[in-house]
Amino acid sequence: MEDQPLREVLKTNDMVAISFATALLRDAGIEHVVFDTNMSVLEGSIGILPRRVMVSDEALERARMLLKDAGLAL
């Protein structure tokens, strides 16, 4: 995924949804990264700033379909 543009497939402050989404992507072999995980330092750990799950352009449609089928559509 290095040097490739990344696209957002999920944006939420629900840590259970983030965990579920990353498990689904991992099990499907889709490389992903979660952005903004350390923003809690800035917000005071109250959980109002959403985290973003990102995938490469080439995995975007597959990841979207996977998350949509699981009820996690963006």
C-alpha positions in Angstrom: 0.0 0.0 0.0 3.0 2.2 0.2 3.0 5.1 -2.4 -0.6 4.4 -3.3 -3.5 6.7 -2.8 -5.8 5.6 0.0 -9.6 5.9 0.1 -11.9 6.0 3.1 -14.3 3.0 3.5 -15.5 3.7 7.0 -15.5 6.7 9.3 -16.8 6.3 12.8 -16.1 6.9 16.4 -17.6 3.5 17.3 -14.6 1.4 18.3 -16.6 -1.9 18.0 -17.4 -1.0 14.4 -13.8 -0.2 13.7 -12.7 -3.5 15.2 -15.3 -5.5 13.3 -14.5 -3.7 10.0 -10.7 -4.3 10.3 -11.3 -8.0 11.2 -13.5 -8.4 8.1 -10.9 -6.7 5.9 -8.0 -8.7 7.4 -9.9 -12.0 7.0 -10.6 -11.1 3.3 -7.0 -10.3 2.7 -7.6 -6.6 2.1 -4.8 -4.4 3.3 -6.0 -1.5 5.3 -4.9 1.1 7.8 -6.8 3.0 10.4 -6.2 6.8 10.5 -6.7 9.1 13.4 -6.3 6.5 16.2 -4.1 8.8 18.2 -6.5 11.8 18.0 -7.8 10.8 21.5 -4.8 12.6 22.9 -6.0 15.8 21.4 -9.7 15.3 22.2 -9.1 14.2 25.8 -10.1 10.6 25.3 -13.9 11.3 25.1 -14.3 9.6 21.7 -15.9 12.3 19.7 -13.4 12.4 16.8 -14.0 9.6 14.3 -11.4 7.2 13.1 -11.1 6.3 9.4 -10.5 2.9 7.8 -8.6 3.4 4.6 -7.8 1.0 1.7 -6.0 1.3 -1.6 -7.8 2.3 -4.8 -7.5 -1.2 -6.2 -9.2 -2.7 -3.1 -11.9 0.0 -2.7 -14.9 -1.6 -4.4 -14.2 -5.0 -2.8 -13.8 -3.4 0.6 -17.0 -1.3 0.2 -19.0 -4.4 -0.8 -17.7 -6.4 2.1 -18.5 -3.7 4.6 -21.9 -3.0 3.0 -22.8 -6.7 3.3 -21.8 -6.6 7.0 -24.0 -3.6 7.6 -21.1 -1.1 7.9 -21.7 0.9 4.7 -20.3 4.4 4.5 
